[in-house]
Amino acid sequence: MIRRREFITLLGGAAAAWPRAARAQQPPVPTIGYLEIGSSGAIVEAAFRKGLSEMGFVDGRNVAIEFRYAEDQNDRLPPLAAELVRRRVAVIFASGGAVVVPAAKAATATIPIVFTTGANPVETGMVASFNRPGGNVTGISSMTTELTAKRFQLLHQLLPAAARFAVLVNPNVARTAASVTAYAQEAASTFGGQIEVFTASTDGEIDAAFDSMVQKRADALLIGTNAFFITRRGQFATLAARHAMPTIYFTRQFVEAGGLMSYGANNADLHRQGGVYVGRILRGENPADLPVLQASKFELLINLKTAKALGLEVSQDMLSIADEVLE
């Protein structure tokens, strides 16, 4: 017969063991692999977490995030993607689609992948179609190439007397380069402007393209959509300043690096939308059935310090429509 004191001791020990047993039986929280072509960014990462929270997932509580950054080095993407697969992540969020998605797709055909991209995801082979992506990939398109005409109009608004425009594209992404050229030509025709297309896919070719633009007396430059160009944003800012070339870009990263102006999707909101999609997949939805979304917020940035260095007077009308002015 168990004495009363021994019974209480046994009962207390069992009670203390219950929480440990319960914790041991709880399944581990799902892990998200966050694969980024560039570097860590507090604003976009906070926006991604916000999207997750809208679906009921909080980092550190009921979900974990493994961050991997390629630091603008494309050759680092395949091993980083493979590492996330080895970690058995539940979903991969691929930021910088056109170069990141191929690395993620090469690493896994089963783990869901949610991307953000400026390229056309159908033309670049990321998905089968916008409405029915198929496979394990879906995401958000920033419509960057489709906004080329709008950028051209803004460049014309800044420089109404300009007549000769240079357009720089990467020949390695032929479809995107052709689309950018077509949109630019169409926009230029509305006000009688002339364009000349230049190509570059290396640092040296970018330098040579600027030299050629100056020799041909281009009044302004439009940079075509390309992930490689983003990794060379510092080079573009330096060359544009050296050659006094007013230039419009497709994402704010160029302006933050010293470029003149940009017009494109709000990158933070793209990441928020990406967080929502990742959350929906964690809740059981199939990426093959989630249509590719289009960006919902766009922004015009103007670097006033750069404008002054170029001797440009930015009108009040243009400043009034800018979403952000850097001084």
C-alpha positions as CSV (number, residue, x, y, z in Angstrom):
1,M,0.0,0.0,0.0
2,I,1.3,3.4,-1.0
3,R,1.5,5.8,1.9
4,R,-0.1,9.3,1.6
5,R,3.2,11.2,1.4
6,E,4.6,8.8,-1.3
7,F,1.4,9.2,-3.3
8,I,1.6,13.0,-3.2
9,T,5.2,12.8,-4.3
10,L,4.4,10.5,-7.2
11,L,1.5,12.7,-8.2
12,G,3.6,15.8,-8.2
13,G,6.3,14.2,-10.3
14,A,3.7,13.0,-12.8
15,A,2.2,16.5,-13.0
16,A,5.6,18.1,-13.6
17,A,6.3,15.5,-16.4
18,W,3.0,16.3,-18.3
19,P,4.0,19.6,-19.7
20,R,7.3,18.2,-21.0
21,A,5.5,15.3,-22.6
22,A,3.0,17.6,-24.2
23,R,5.7,19.8,-25.6
24,A,7.5,16.7,-27.0
25,Q,4.3,15.6,-28.8
26,Q,3.7,19.0,-30.4
27,P,4.7,19.1,-34.1
28,P,7.5,21.5,-35.0
29,V,6.4,24.9,-36.5
30,P,6.6,25.1,-40.3
31,T,9.8,26.8,-41.6
32,I,9.8,29.2,-44.6
33,G,12.8,29.6,-46.7
34,Y,13.4,33.3,-47.7
35,L,15.7,33.4,-50.7
36,E,16.8,36.9,-51.7
37,I,19.0,37.9,-54.7
38,G,20.2,41.0,-52.8
39,S,20.9,41.9,-49.2
40,S,18.8,42.1,-46.0
41,G,16.2,44.8,-46.1
42,A,14.3,45.7,-42.9
43,I,11.3,47.4,-44.7
44,V,10.6,44.5,-47.1
45,E,11.1,41.8,-44.5
46,A,8.7,43.6,-42.2
47,A,6.2,43.8,-45.0
48,F,6.6,40.1,-45.7
49,R,6.0,39.3,-42.0
50,K,2.9,41.6,-42.2
51,G,1.5,39.5,-45.0
52,L,2.1,36.3,-43.1
53,S,0.3,37.8,-40.0
54,E,-2.7,38.6,-42.1
55,M,-3.0,34.8,-42.6
56,G,-2.5,34.1,-38.9
57,F,1.3,33.3,-39.0
58,V,3.7,35.1,-36.7
59,D,7.4,34.6,-37.0
60,G,8.8,33.0,-33.8
61,R,5.4,31.9,-32.6
62,N,3.8,29.5,-35.1
63,V,6.2,29.8,-38.0
64,A,10.0,30.2,-38.5
65,I,11.8,31.9,-41.3
66,E,15.2,31.0,-42.6
67,F,16.8,33.9,-44.5
68,R,19.3,33.4,-47.2
69,Y,20.9,36.3,-49.2
70,A,22.9,36.0,-52.4
71,E,24.4,39.6,-52.0
72,D,23.8,40.3,-55.7
73,Q,25.9,37.3,-56.7
74,N,23.8,35.0,-58.9
75,D,26.2,32.0,-58.6
76,R,25.4,31.9,-54.9
77,L,21.7,31.2,-55.5
78,P,21.8,27.5,-56.4
79,P,23.7,26.4,-53.2
80,L,21.5,28.6,-51.0
81,A,18.4,27.1,-52.6
82,A,19.8,23.6,-52.1
83,E,20.5,24.4,-48.5
84,L,16.9,25.5,-47.8
85,V,15.7,22.2,-49.4
86,R,18.0,20.3,-47.1
87,R,16.4,22.2,-44.2
88,R,13.1,20.8,-45.3
89,V,11.3,24.1,-45.5
90,A,7.6,24.1,-46.1
91,V,7.6,27.0,-48.6
92,I,10.3,29.0,-50.4
93,F,9.8,32.7,-51.0
94,A,11.9,33.7,-53.9
95,S,12.6,37.5,-54.1
96,G,14.0,38.7,-57.4
97,G,12.1,36.1,-59.5
98,A,13.8,36.0,-62.9
99,V,17.1,34.9,-61.5
100,V,16.0,33.4,-58.2
101,V,13.2,31.1,-59.4
102,P,15.3,29.0,-61.7
103,A,17.7,28.3,-58.8
104,A,14.8,27.3,-56.5
105,K,13.1,25.2,-59.2
106,A,16.3,23.4,-59.9
107,A,16.6,22.5,-56.2
108,T,13.0,21.2,-55.8
109,A,10.0,20.2,-57.8
110,T,7.8,19.6,-54.8
111,I,8.3,22.3,-52.2
112,P,6.0,25.3,-53.1
113,I,7.7,28.4,-54.4
114,V,6.2,31.9,-54.2
115,F,8.1,34.6,-56.2
116,T,8.1,38.3,-56.8
117,T,9.3,39.2,-60.2
118,G,9.5,42.1,-62.6
119,A,9.7,39.9,-65.6
120,N,6.7,38.2,-67.4
121,P,6.6,34.9,-65.5
122,V,4.9,33.1,-68.4
123,E,7.5,34.3,-71.0
124,T,10.4,33.4,-68.8
125,G,9.0,30.0,-68.1
126,M,8.3,30.4,-64.4
127,V,4.7,29.3,-64.7
128,A,2.4,27.8,-67.4
129,S,-0.1,30.7,-67.3
130,F,-1.2,33.6,-65.0
131,N,-4.5,32.0,-64.0
132,R,-3.4,28.4,-63.7
133,P,0.4,28.5,-62.9
134,G,0.6,24.7,-62.5
135,G,3.5,22.9,-60.8
136,N,4.8,24.1,-57.5
137,V,5.3,27.8,-58.4
138,T,3.2,31.0,-58.2
139,G,3.7,34.5,-57.1
140,I,3.4,38.2,-57.8
141,S,4.4,40.2,-60.9
142,S,5.4,43.8,-60.6
143,M,4.5,44.4,-64.2
144,T,7.8,46.2,-64.6
145,T,8.2,45.7,-68.4
146,E,4.6,46.8,-69.0
147,L,5.3,50.1,-67.2
148,T,8.0,51.1,-69.7
149,A,5.7,53.4,-71.6
150,K,4.8,55.2,-68.3
151,R,8.4,55.7,-67.5
152,F,9.0,57.1,-70.9
153,Q,6.2,59.6,-70.4
154,L,7.6,60.7,-67.1
155,L,11.1,61.2,-68.6
156,H,9.5,63.3,-71.3
157,Q,7.6,65.3,-68.6
158,L,10.8,66.0,-66.8
159,L,12.6,66.9,-70.1
160,P,10.0,68.3,-72.5
161,A,12.6,69.6,-74.9
162,A,14.4,66.2,-75.2
163,A,14.2,64.5,-78.6
164,R,16.8,61.7,-78.6
165,F,16.4,59.0,-76.1
166,A,18.6,56.0,-75.4
167,V,17.2,52.7,-74.2
168,L,19.5,50.2,-72.5
169,V,18.5,46.5,-72.4
170,N,20.2,43.2,-71.7
171,P,20.3,41.0,-74.8
172,N,20.6,37.9,-72.6
173,V,16.8,38.2,-71.9
174,A,15.7,38.6,-75.5
175,R,11.9,38.6,-74.9
176,T,12.1,41.2,-72.2
177,A,14.5,43.4,-74.2
178,A,12.1,43.2,-77.2
179,S,9.1,44.1,-75.0
180,V,10.9,47.1,-73.5
181,T,11.9,48.3,-76.9
182,A,8.4,48.0,-78.3
183,Y,6.8,49.9,-75.4
184,A,9.5,52.6,-75.6
185,Q,9.0,53.1,-79.4
186,E,5.3,53.3,-79.0
187,A,5.6,55.9,-76.2
188,A,8.2,58.0,-78.1
189,S,5.9,58.1,-81.2
190,T,3.2,60.0,-79.2
191,F,5.4,63.1,-79.0
192,G,7.8,62.7,-81.9
193,G,10.8,61.4,-79.9
194,Q,13.4,59.2,-81.3
195,I,15.0,56.2,-79.5
196,E,18.1,54.2,-80.0
197,V,18.6,50.9,-78.4
198,F,21.8,49.9,-76.7
199,T,22.7,46.5,-75.2
200,A,24.8,45.4,-72.3
201,S,25.2,42.2,-70.2
202,T,28.6,42.8,-68.5
203,D,30.2,45.7,-66.6
204,G,32.4,46.5,-69.5
205,E,29.5,46.6,-71.9
206,I,27.6,49.0,-69.6
207,D,30.6,51.4,-69.7
208,A,30.8,51.1,-73.4
209,A,27.1,51.7,-73.9
210,F,27.3,55.0,-71.9
211,D,30.3,56.1,-74.0
212,S,28.3,55.4,-77.2
213,M,25.2,57.2,-75.9
214,V,27.3,60.3,-75.2
215,Q,28.9,60.2,-78.6
216,K,25.5,60.0,-80.3
217,R,24.3,62.9,-78.1
218,A,21.4,61.2,-76.4
219,D,19.4,63.6,-74.3
220,A,18.2,61.0,-71.7
221,L,18.2,57.3,-70.9
222,L,15.7,54.7,-70.0
223,I,17.0,51.5,-68.3
224,G,15.1,48.4,-69.3
225,T,13.9,45.8,-66.9
226,N,16.7,43.4,-65.8
227,A,17.8,41.8,-62.5
228,F,21.5,42.0,-63.5
229,F,21.1,45.8,-63.9
230,I,19.9,46.0,-60.3
231,T,23.1,44.4,-59.1
232,R,25.0,47.1,-61.0
233,R,22.9,50.1,-59.7
234,G,26.0,51.8,-58.2
235,Q,27.8,51.6,-61.5
236,F,24.7,53.1,-63.3
237,A,24.5,56.0,-60.8
238,T,28.3,56.8,-61.2
239,L,28.2,56.7,-65.0
240,A,25.0,58.7,-65.3
241,A,26.6,61.4,-63.1
242,R,29.9,61.3,-64.9
243,H,28.2,61.7,-68.3
244,A,25.5,64.1,-67.1
245,M,22.8,61.6,-68.4
246,P,19.3,62.0,-67.0
247,T,18.1,58.5,-66.4
248,I,14.9,56.8,-65.3
249,Y,14.9,53.3,-63.7
250,F,12.4,50.6,-62.9
251,T,12.9,50.3,-59.2
252,R,13.7,52.5,-56.2
253,Q,16.9,50.7,-55.5
254,F,18.6,52.7,-58.3
255,V,17.4,56.0,-56.8
256,E,18.6,55.1,-53.4
257,A,22.0,54.4,-54.9
258,G,22.1,57.9,-56.4
259,G,20.1,57.5,-59.6
260,L,17.8,60.3,-60.8
261,M,14.3,58.8,-60.8
262,S,12.3,55.6,-60.9
263,Y,8.8,54.4,-61.4
264,G,7.7,50.9,-60.5
265,A,5.8,48.7,-58.1
266,N,6.0,49.4,-54.4
267,N,8.5,46.7,-53.4
268,A,7.3,46.5,-49.8
269,D,3.7,45.8,-50.9
270,L,5.0,43.1,-53.3
271,H,6.6,41.4,-50.3
272,R,3.4,41.8,-48.2
273,Q,1.4,40.1,-51.0
274,G,4.1,37.4,-51.1
275,G,3.7,36.9,-47.4
276,V,-0.1,36.5,-47.8
277,Y,0.4,33.9,-50.5
278,V,3.0,31.9,-48.4
279,G,0.4,32.0,-45.6
280,R,-2.3,30.7,-47.8
281,I,-0.1,27.8,-48.9
282,L,0.8,27.0,-45.3
283,R,-3.0,26.8,-44.6
284,G,-3.3,24.1,-47.3
285,E,-3.9,25.8,-50.6
286,N,-2.1,24.5,-53.7
287,P,0.3,26.8,-55.5
288,A,-0.8,25.4,-58.9
289,D,-4.3,26.8,-58.2
290,L,-3.2,30.2,-57.0
291,P,-3.2,32.7,-59.9
292,V,-0.2,34.9,-60.4
293,L,-1.1,38.3,-58.9
294,Q,-0.2,41.7,-60.3
295,A,1.2,44.5,-58.2
296,S,-1.4,46.8,-56.7
297,K,0.7,49.8,-55.6
298,F,3.2,51.9,-57.7
299,E,5.5,54.7,-56.8
300,L,7.5,57.5,-58.4
301,L,10.8,58.5,-56.7
302,I,12.9,61.5,-57.5
303,N,16.4,62.2,-56.2
304,L,16.4,66.0,-56.0
305,K,20.1,66.1,-55.1
306,T,21.0,64.2,-58.2
307,A,18.7,66.4,-60.3
308,K,20.5,69.5,-59.0
309,A,23.9,67.9,-59.7
310,L,22.7,67.4,-63.3
311,G,21.5,71.0,-63.5
312,L,17.9,70.0,-63.9
313,E,14.9,72.0,-62.6
314,V,12.2,69.6,-61.5
315,S,8.8,71.3,-61.9
316,Q,6.4,71.6,-59.0
317,D,3.9,69.7,-61.0
318,M,6.3,66.8,-61.2
319,L,7.2,67.0,-57.5
320,S,3.6,67.0,-56.6
321,I,3.0,63.6,-58.2
322,A,6.1,62.0,-56.8
323,D,5.5,59.5,-54.0
324,E,8.9,60.2,-52.5
325,V,11.5,62.9,-53.0
326,L,15.1,62.2,-51.8
327,E,17.0,65.3,-50.9
